[in-house]
Amino acid sequence: MASTVRPSPNIWQSPGLYEIENRACDPDGVIEAAMAAVRTWDGADLIDVGCGSGFHLPRFAERARRVIGIEPHPPLVALARRRTRDLATIEVRAGTAQALPLPAASVDVAHARWAYFFGPGCEPGLRELDRVVRRGGAAFVIDIDATRSTFGSWFRRWKPDYDSLAVQRFWATHGWQRVPLDLRWVMQTRADFEAVVRIELSPEVAEAALAEHPGSEVDYAANLFWKRF
């Protein structure tokens, strides 16, 4: 399975630091509010595609009927199962976005956040969403908007060939809507902030960004792409 998956340069290599990043990202609940405005997951069957260590699964389980985390990287599957082992409504399955281990029309809500750089090339995963999401359901993809924000400027330095506007056009062509989101990263300490920035950017860009940006907080722009089925 691993050969069909693009390795993550952050959570695969540094799951402990990525845990800090997850806790620091979006303390204001902007993402969750934007999703709920489109389609609630109260009483729903929900999948989290690329669930990583399962950070978001317990939160979804507070309102959903059933939550299934899908993750391709075996060490993260193990971490997610350990995190949710006492929560009866959560299951974690090994699998990929392009071959979801689910029957057709089996979920109401699909969620994917920071799983990879979405855009051209992820069409097999979109076909799988068409297969597994029930009529009346919705799918959500949350990804960086590198066209704006302080962090977006750092990302552009690191990935100058990444075309955010082309990604937006890709989603529009496939019938998805976009909601731009203004988020914050808020770390508890400067040391945490520096460590997280270093797993998100190349060494050269990370050190330059840290040299010019004091404190332990940064503004971060994202896109919520969504589609109803």
C-alpha positions as a printed NumPy array, in Angstrom:
array([[  0.   ,   0.   ,   0.   ],
       [  2.771,   2.447,   0.895],
       [  4.069,   2.448,  -2.688],
       [  0.78 ,   4.007,  -3.888],
       [  0.886,   6.848,  -1.356],
       [  2.844,  10.081,  -1.381],
       [  4.837,  10.104,   1.891],
       [  4.033,  12.986,   4.182],
       [  7.146,  15.025,   5.024],
       [  5.758,  16.138,   8.391],
       [  3.51 ,  13.712,  10.285],
       [  5.158,  10.548,   8.928],
       [  8.569,  11.693,  10.119],
       [  7.579,  13.655,  13.238],
       [  4.222,  12.509,  14.648],
       [  4.955,  14.004,  18.062],
       [  5.619,  17.462,  16.637],
       [  2.633,  17.152,  14.336],
       [  0.503,  16.551,  17.413],
       [  1.616,  19.959,  18.69 ],
       [  0.737,  21.459,  15.319],
       [ -2.734,  19.906,  15.383],
       [ -3.407,  21.357,  18.821],
       [ -2.166,  24.781,  17.719],
       [ -4.054,  25.032,  14.427],
       [ -7.376,  26.9  ,  14.337],
       [ -8.034,  27.52 ,  18.055],
       [-11.043,  29.623,  17.039],
       [-12.863,  26.696,  15.415],
       [-13.172,  28.397,  12.028],
       [-12.909,  25.171,  10.014],
       [-15.531,  23.283,  11.983],
       [-17.977,  26.199,  11.848],
       [-17.556,  26.547,   8.09 ],
       [-18.171,  22.831,   7.576],
       [-21.258,  22.799,   9.796],
       [-22.701,  25.729,   7.847],
       [-22.695,  23.513,   4.744],
       [-23.729,  20.178,   6.23 ],
       [-23.905,  19.055,   9.85 ],
       [-22.579,  15.639,  10.907],
       [-25.054,  15.252,  13.771],
       [-26.142,  11.607,  13.721],
       [-24.167,  10.985,  10.519],
       [-21.791,   8.276,   9.369],
       [-18.523,  10.153,   8.78 ],
       [-15.151,   9.214,   7.299],
       [-11.889,  11.056,   7.874],
       [ -9.66 ,  10.337,   4.868],
       [ -5.982,  10.515,   5.765],
       [ -6.816,  10.639,   9.457],
       [ -3.171,  10.418,  10.55 ],
       [ -2.885,   9.698,  14.255],
       [ -6.641,  10.173,  14.66 ],
       [ -6.498,  13.661,  16.148],
       [ -9.884,  14.765,  14.781],
       [-11.766,  11.49 ,  15.254],
       [-12.925,  11.977,  18.881],
       [-14.177,  15.471,  18.09 ],
       [-16.269,  14.21 ,  15.183],
       [-17.565,  11.35 ,  17.339],
       [-19.118,  13.828,  19.766],
       [-21.834,  14.466,  17.177],
       [-21.65 ,  11.714,  14.56 ],
       [-23.345,   8.325,  14.792],
       [-20.263,   6.527,  13.511],
       [-16.76 ,   7.709,  12.587],
       [-14.298,   5.808,  10.41 ],
       [-10.709,   6.964,  10.048],
       [ -8.869,   5.922,   6.877],
       [ -5.067,   6.06 ,   6.936],
       [ -2.417,   4.461,   4.671],
       [  0.659,   4.716,   6.923],
       [  0.813,   1.715,   9.317],
       [  2.487,   3.529,  12.262],
       [ -0.204,   6.21 ,  12.135],
       [ -2.953,   3.592,  11.898],
       [ -1.592,   2.126,  15.134],
       [ -1.501,   5.547,  16.823],
       [ -5.053,   6.34 ,  15.733],
       [ -6.337,   3.007,  16.991],
       [ -4.601,   3.537,  20.319],
       [ -6.071,   7.019,  20.645],
       [ -9.64 ,   5.838,  19.987],
       [ -9.631,   2.354,  21.503],
       [-12.096,   3.31 ,  24.257],
       [-14.534,   5.074,  21.919],
       [-17.043,   2.541,  20.627],
       [-18.345,   4.628,  17.718],
       [-14.897,   5.069,  16.119],
       [-13.124,   2.603,  13.839],
       [ -9.762,   3.062,  12.119],
       [ -9.085,   1.218,   8.874],
       [ -5.928,   0.954,   6.8  ],
       [ -6.593,   2.262,   3.307],
       [ -6.006,   4.95 ,   0.706],
       [ -8.102,   7.757,  -0.722],
       [ -8.05 ,   6.122,  -4.147],
       [ -9.322,   2.778,  -2.812],
       [-11.47 ,   3.476,   0.236],
       [-12.183,   0.289,   2.23 ],
       [-15.916,   1.02 ,   2.322],
       [-19.021,  -0.191,   0.473],
       [-20.896,   2.086,  -1.899],
       [-23.248,   4.707,  -0.451],
       [-22.131,   3.983,   3.12 ],
       [-21.329,   7.419,   4.598],
       [-22.996,  10.814,   4.902],
       [-19.963,  13.05 ,   5.407],
       [-16.374,  12.77 ,   4.15 ],
       [-13.575,  14.897,   5.575],
       [ -9.944,  15.258,   4.446],
       [ -7.618,  17.793,   6.033],
       [ -3.981,  18.509,   5.197],
       [ -3.716,  14.964,   3.798],
       [ -1.621,  16.082,   0.797],
       [ -1.525,  18.935,  -1.721],
       [ -4.898,  18.476,  -3.371],
       [ -5.459,  19.212,  -7.034],
       [ -4.67 ,  17.583, -10.36 ],
       [ -3.795,  13.953,  -9.715],
       [ -6.33 ,  13.269,  -6.988],
       [ -9.126,  12.331,  -9.415],
       [ -9.151,   8.664,  -8.255],
       [ -9.909,   9.854,  -4.739],
       [-12.739,  12.045,  -6.01 ],
       [-14.25 ,   9.065,  -7.817],
       [-14.121,   7.13 ,  -4.575],
       [-16.   ,   9.915,  -2.801],
       [-18.653,   9.755,  -5.518],
       [-18.943,   6.041,  -4.785],
       [-19.114,   6.021,  -0.984],
       [-21.   ,   9.223,  -0.072],
       [-24.763,   8.801,   0.094],
       [-27.256,  11.012,  -1.68 ],
       [-27.8  ,  14.048,   0.527],
       [-24.303,  13.804,   1.972],
       [-21.333,  16.117,   1.618],
       [-17.558,  15.98 ,   1.331],
       [-15.049,  18.482,   2.677],
       [-11.395,  19.019,   1.778],
       [ -9.315,  21.508,   3.764],
       [ -6.031,  22.61 ,   2.234],
       [ -3.605,  25.513,   2.443],
       [ -4.333,  28.693,   0.513],
       [ -0.815,  29.786,  -0.384],
       [ -1.996,  32.955,  -2.128],
       [ -2.235,  34.86 ,   1.157],
       [ -1.279,  35.007,   4.866],
       [  2.15 ,  35.098,   6.45 ],
       [  2.46 ,  31.337,   6.386],
       [  1.311,  31.339,   2.77 ],
       [  4.238,  33.587,   1.875],
       [  6.609,  31.138,   3.549],
       [  5.023,  28.254,   1.678],
       [  5.464,  30.055,  -1.657],
       [  9.171,  30.473,  -0.932],
       [  9.43 ,  26.762,  -0.243],
       [  7.257,  25.618,  -3.188],
       [  7.511,  28.363,  -5.843],
       [  6.1  ,  26.018,  -8.494],
       [  2.935,  25.261,  -6.507],
       [  0.083,  26.973,  -8.36 ],
       [ -2.673,  27.705,  -5.844],
       [ -4.917,  29.323,  -8.432],
       [ -4.651,  26.248, -10.661],
       [ -5.707,  24.133,  -7.684],
       [ -8.743,  26.36 ,  -7.156],
       [ -9.665,  26.019, -10.825],
       [ -9.304,  22.244, -10.539],
       [-11.895,  22.063,  -7.767],
       [-14.293,  24.412,  -9.546],
       [-14.057,  22.309, -12.716],
       [-15.04 ,  19.236, -10.697],
       [-18.112,  20.943,  -9.246],
       [-16.787,  21.817,  -5.792],
       [-17.413,  25.09 ,  -3.972],
       [-14.709,  27.057,  -2.13 ],
       [-14.835,  28.949,   1.161],
       [-11.663,  30.937,   2.006],
       [-10.755,  30.664,   5.686],
       [ -8.554,  32.834,   7.891],
       [ -6.951,  30.722,  10.615],
       [ -4.277,  31.038,  13.26 ],
       [ -1.532,  28.796,  14.541],
       [ -1.104,  29.481,  18.255],
       [  1.682,  27.532,  19.993],
       [  2.209,  27.404,  23.725],
       [  5.902,  28.271,  23.484],
       [  8.375,  29.717,  21.015],
       [ 10.234,  26.406,  21.079],
       [  7.099,  24.598,  19.908],
       [  6.561,  27.184,  17.191],
       [ 10.112,  26.815,  15.889],
       [  9.919,  23.022,  15.923],
       [  6.654,  22.948,  13.967],
       [  7.829,  25.478,  11.372],
       [ 10.905,  23.309,  10.803],
       [  8.827,  20.231,   9.928],
       [  6.606,  22.206,   7.553],
       [  9.226,  24.008,   5.44 ],
       [ 12.659,  23.375,   3.983],
       [ 15.538,  24.121,   6.402],
       [ 16.556,  27.279,   4.544],
       [ 13.049,  28.722,   4.331],
       [ 12.214,  27.732,   7.911],
       [ 15.254,  29.485,   9.352],
       [ 14.605,  32.638,   7.314],
       [ 10.951,  32.688,   8.376],
       [ 11.805,  32.236,  12.032],
       [ 14.422,  34.965,  11.885],
       [ 11.894,  37.486,  10.591],
       [  8.861,  36.411,  12.651],
       [  8.943,  36.707,  16.464],
       [  6.568,  35.086,  18.915],
       [  4.668,  31.812,  18.842],
       [  1.688,  32.617,  16.601],
       [  1.189,  33.107,  12.867],
       [ -1.749,  33.79 ,  10.564],
       [ -2.573,  30.957,   8.179],
       [ -4.99 ,  30.938,   5.238],
       [ -6.833,  27.85 ,   4.07 ],
       [ -9.494,  26.827,   1.592],
       [-12.492,  24.719,   2.471],
       [-13.586,  22.913,  -0.675],
       [-16.972,  21.216,  -0.431],
       [-19.482,  19.314,  -2.498],
       [-22.975,  18.022,  -1.858],
       [-24.024,  14.68 ,  -3.318]])
